[in-house]
Amino acid sequence: MRKFFKILAISALFSMPLASPVAAQDGQVKITNSVKIEQVSQSDSGEPQVKLVDPDVFIPGGRLIFVTDYQNDGAEPATNFVVTNPLHSAVRLADDADPDLTVSADGGTVWGKLSELTVSSEDGSTVAASHDDVTHIRWTLAEVAPGASGRIKYPVIIR
């Protein structure tokens, strides 16, 4: 019964709309977040096709794709636009996530590649940070031109 409520809570969390406009210099960049799963099918030629679709259920150990779509609705370019996504405690960064992602393992204080970060262990010693330790992911977009849009995505695993 406890597992059912955990799945229900995760489902409720991820079904909430996650859209928020973000002011960027003289323009405005709109950010929309969503949660998807990868669905693999075959094309008519037999090639695999991967589609991002809405998940039906949320099961611990399941893989999700977090998606951030952005669009500059302003008249000016947004330069050095920073997108920061905190990871909810119900998920962890997937082991096959891009190793070049800029992440934090301490709530957003120190940033770097995961391979460069450390955390304190229970005994107080310093150890290499792991995918389980990631608390935030950040991207810096050099320029988002007026009318331009794009997509950022990364895989997570439900705890």
N, C-alpha and C positions, 0 to 999 in steps of 0.2 A: 504494500500500500504506500509506503514511504517513497519508493522509486516512482510510482505513478504521479504523486504530487510534485516530485522534482521535475519530471517530464512536463507536467502541466504548467508549472511555473516557468520553465524554459520556453515553452510554447507561447505563453502569454507575453513574455519579455520580447521575443523576436517577432511577434505579430503586431507590435505597436508601431505606428508610423514614426519614422526617424528623420524627418525632413527639417532643415533649418537653414534660413538664409544667412550668409556671412558677408559682412561688409568687407570690401577689398579695395583699398585706395579710393580712387574717384568712381569706381564702378561697383558692381555687386556680383559676387559669385554665389550662385545657389548650390547648396550641397544637399544631396538626397542619399540616404543610406538604406540598404536593403540586405536581406539574408536569402541566399539561394543554395541550391545543391546542383552538382553537375550531373546531367543526364546524358549518357552516351548512347548514340544510335548509329546506324550505318546509312550512308548515302546510297543512291541508286547504283553508283559505281563501286560500292563495297568499302569505301573509305569511312573511318570513324568520324562522327560529328559530335561535338560536345556543345550542349545547350545549357544555359543557366535557367533553372526553373524554381518556382516556389516550393519549399519543402512541405510535405504532408504531416510528418511527425518529427519529433525531436527526441532522439534516443541517446543516452550517454554513450560515448565512444563514436558517435556519428560524426561525419565530416560535413561542414558547412563552408560556403564561400561568402565572406562579407564583401559587399560591393558598395563603393562610394562613387556616385555620379556627380559631376560638377559641370556648371555652365555659367559663363560670364554673361549676364544680362545687361551689363553696363555699357557705356559708350567708350570707356577707356580700358586699356589692357591692365590686368592684375599681374604685377611682377613679384617674384619671390613669394608666391602665395603658398602658405603652409596649411596642410591638412593633417590634423592630429586625430587619431581614433583610439580612444581608450578601449581596452579589452575587458568585457564584463567577466566577473569572476566565474561565471557558468561555463566559460570556454577557455581554451589555451591555444596558442599559436601552433599550427600543425608542423610536424617535423620537416615536411617538404616545402615549407614556405621559402621564398626567395632569401638566400643568405645575405644579400646586400641590402635588405630592408633596414631602415633606421628605426631602432626600437629603444624602449626604456624598460628596465626591470625594477625601477624604484619609484614608480608613480609619476614619471615625467621630469625628474631632476637631471639625471645623466642620460645622454643619448649616444648611440653608436650602433655598429653591427653587433648582432648577438654574440659572435665569437670574441668580441672585444670587452664585453661587460662581465662584471662579477657581482655576486650577492653574498650576504652573510649567511652562513649555515647556522643550524640550531646551537652548535657548540661555540659560535662566535668566530669561527675561522672564515676566511674568504675563499669562495669557490667560483668556478665558472658559471655564469648564468645559463639557464636552459630554456627551452621553449615554454616550459611550465611557468617560468618566472616573468615572462613578458607582460607588462601592464599597459603599454601604449605602443602604437606604431605611428610614424610621422613621415610625410612626404613633403618636399619643397618643390613646387612647380615653378620653373624659371619664368614662364609667362603664360597667361591665359588670355588670349586675344578677345576683343569684343565679339560676342556671338559664338565663341569657341566652346566646345564641351569635351569631356573625356571621362574615362572610367578607371578607377583604381580598385583592385580586388586582391584578397588574400585569404588563404584557407585557415580554418580553425577546427578544433575538435571539441565536442561537447564533453564537459567533465562529468 
